Structure formats: C-alpha cells, structure tokens
Amino acid sequence: MNVSISDDCIACGACESICGDVFSIEDKAVVDASAVANNEDSVKEAADACPVGAITVE
C-alpha cells in the first residue's frame, strides 16, 4: 500500500488522531511508510476522514 499527502493538507490532525502510528503533523501530515502495512484499515479510515482529501492511498 502506497500512501501520500498532497500539498492540500491543512495539518488539521484528523489523520494523526485516527492513526498516530502512521501519521504525524509537522508543516503538513507526514507518513511513516514503515508502519503502513500493519495499519492498513486505520490508514484507509484516516484518508476517508481527511476534510480536504489530501491523503492518497494506492
């Protein structure tokens, strides 16, 4: 699973609150790619919850 964050990210923290093992907030959300495989369901939930659709899951 590939996860990326677009420049549309507003650093609201929704993804981090849903899946803090994968997402952290700096200037925008940052993905810990090494943690994605163990948290796929939460990653998808975070992507769905993003208010600006900045998370792409492939």
C-alpha positions as CSV (number, residue, x, y, z in Angstrom):
1,M,0.0,0.0,0.0
2,N,1.3,3.4,-1.0
3,V,0.3,6.5,1.0
4,S,1.0,10.1,0.0
5,I,0.0,13.5,1.3
6,S,-0.8,16.3,-1.2
7,D,0.0,20.0,-0.7
8,D,-3.7,20.5,0.0
9,C,-3.0,19.2,3.6
10,I,-4.1,21.8,6.2
11,A,-2.4,20.0,9.1
12,C,-5.7,19.6,10.9
13,G,-4.6,16.5,12.8
14,A,-7.5,14.2,11.9
15,C,-5.3,11.6,10.4
16,E,-2.9,11.6,13.3
17,S,-5.8,11.2,15.8
18,I,-7.1,8.2,13.9
19,C,-3.8,6.6,13.1
20,G,-0.9,8.1,15.0
21,D,1.3,5.1,14.3
22,V,1.5,6.2,10.6
23,F,0.7,9.9,10.5
24,S,2.3,12.8,12.3
25,I,1.8,16.5,11.8
26,E,4.7,18.9,11.0
27,D,4.1,21.7,8.5
28,K,1.7,19.1,6.9
29,A,1.0,15.5,7.6
30,V,3.9,13.1,7.3
31,V,3.7,9.4,6.6
32,D,5.8,6.7,8.4
33,A,5.9,4.3,5.4
34,S,7.3,1.5,7.5
35,A,4.2,1.5,9.7
36,V,1.6,1.4,6.9
37,A,1.5,-2.4,6.4
38,N,0.5,-3.0,10.0
39,N,-2.2,-0.3,10.0
40,E,-3.9,-0.5,6.6
41,D,-7.5,-0.3,7.9
42,S,-6.7,2.8,10.0
43,V,-4.8,4.4,7.1
44,K,-7.9,4.0,4.9
45,E,-10.1,5.4,7.7
46,A,-7.8,8.4,8.1
47,A,-7.9,9.0,4.3
48,D,-11.7,8.9,4.3
49,A,-11.8,11.3,7.3
50,C,-9.4,13.9,5.7
51,P,-11.5,17.1,5.3
52,V,-9.6,18.2,2.2
53,G,-8.9,14.9,0.6
54,A,-5.2,15.3,0.9
55,I,-4.4,11.6,1.6
56,T,-4.0,9.3,-1.4
57,V,-4.0,5.5,-0.8
58,E,-3.0,3.3,-3.6
